């Protein structure tokens, strides 16, 4: 039997050769950097959505009792686009979305980018001050939201607010009323591949969220690349005599169980499904018991979320009461799985576990581990997604480091962001003139597989959510009793990391854990409030440079947790 690695390269070359579905060619971007692009690439996202008409009569979206065919969803999106134009929204204008997962989020997203406006999906877990910051920072002209998110935004008087029909409120314009009198035919707007498409806000290591600006080209190329590697791996499995289910099979159905304001939800679950004709079953919020029922009822083949979610499926007491044999892929991202979890998933489900690594700044594109490769290398983040993505390990001067050596992970592809919105300094810190992006993650290559070993950024990843330690520390320091505060994470089986804080109080001042949590309630989203706290009058440990020794603090908190268990 042919070596799997040789076979992978052969199939990649076949599928990307002239005349084939993923044929590639050279192009130069606005910075005169040469990249590879797909020859069959649509001119814009509206053209990409038109691919969905190839599956027009097929079911596309399922949400509770509602069902939409591909053609019906595209018609709704066109109505949104026409309604936005009637409101004076022009190409390049920013339009924000802040709501729970539902079909109207998807219709709004498609309608916004389809007319060349810029879609700004906002974290629906944010508190009003955080939402206000992002809306004002991106200068959004209109906001789609649900009732919970729009309450508390009364001061945003310059922004028109459209509420979803799922949570009607007389204080806001209803989504259904907003679009009902508008055509379901797309307007004729000239949008190019290099026009702006999206701004996603990501927690920055310096506190305030940064707006990641991407082009239409960047978003579309990510979808084509995910489809390409899925096709390669499926074809390789077939040639090796193994059972395989192509991504674009008629039975394909994905459970959308992560927020649409994350690239995993918007790209891997929603947008990729348009290209491959896959049904999307939408969960407004995660519930493992409900997920099991949906997998059984809808014959779901794919689930992609944070590792916590597949772990909860595995350990749910009702799992054996339902038929989950339709599951073919148990994907993951937003953080690593423990190696023992990978084996348990593979042993207990007919579907195979997988893992992906990418960032908002790369439109989720990076690496993929699946099937036997992932089982054989469970601690890795998988292999580089061909054919457009390049990844190398670099030192502080951007020099490439040899295989097996640890350095910072750098990524280059046409899916990379254009830069941080209104933040040239932050952009220049992580991107060079050749188009490479510094990830802030430390890693190494062993053969074709990438291993992530540490983070440079002062970040904690909890349940797939990036939390800026500096942002949390800044909020804590605003309390009059706090003299010193250090925020960090310690390992936790279910969510990956537990957010912790060590605090030194000012002399004679008092503060309890509950008082601090109440104080932070209106300042930070709930997932950013530390779960474990240590409050004392003792100075926090420091390293020689004068910075807090978070390594020492982590070890101390881990030791306390172990002694308590």
Secondary structure, DSSP 4 states (H G I P E B T S, - for coil): ---HHHHHHHHHHHHTSTTSTT-EEEEE-TTS-EEEEETT--SSHHHHHHGGGGGTTSEEEEETTEEEEHHHHHHHHHHHHHHHHHTT--TT-EEEEE--S-HHHHHHHHHHHHTT-EEEE--TTS-HHHHHHHHHHHT-SEEEE-HHHHTT-TT-TTSEEEE-GGG--TTSEEHHHHHTTS-SSPP-----TTSEEEEEEEEETTEEEEEEEEEHHHHHHHHHHHHHHHHHHHHHHHHTT-----TTSTT-EEEE-S-TTSHIIIIIIIIHHHHHT-EEEEPSS--HHHHHHHHHHHT--EEEEEHHHHHHHHH-TTGGGS--TT--EEEEESSPPPHHHHHHHHHH-SSEEEEEE--GGGTT-SEEEEHHHHHHTTTS--EE-TTT-EEEEE-TTSPBPPTT--EEEEEESTTS-SEETT-HHHHHHHB-TTS-EEEEEEEEEETTEEEEEEESSSEEEETTEEEEHHHHHHHHHTSTTEEEEEEEEEEETTTEEEEEEEEEEPTT----HHHHHHHHTTTS-GGGS-SEEEEESSPPPB-TTSSB-HHHHHHHHHHHHHHH-
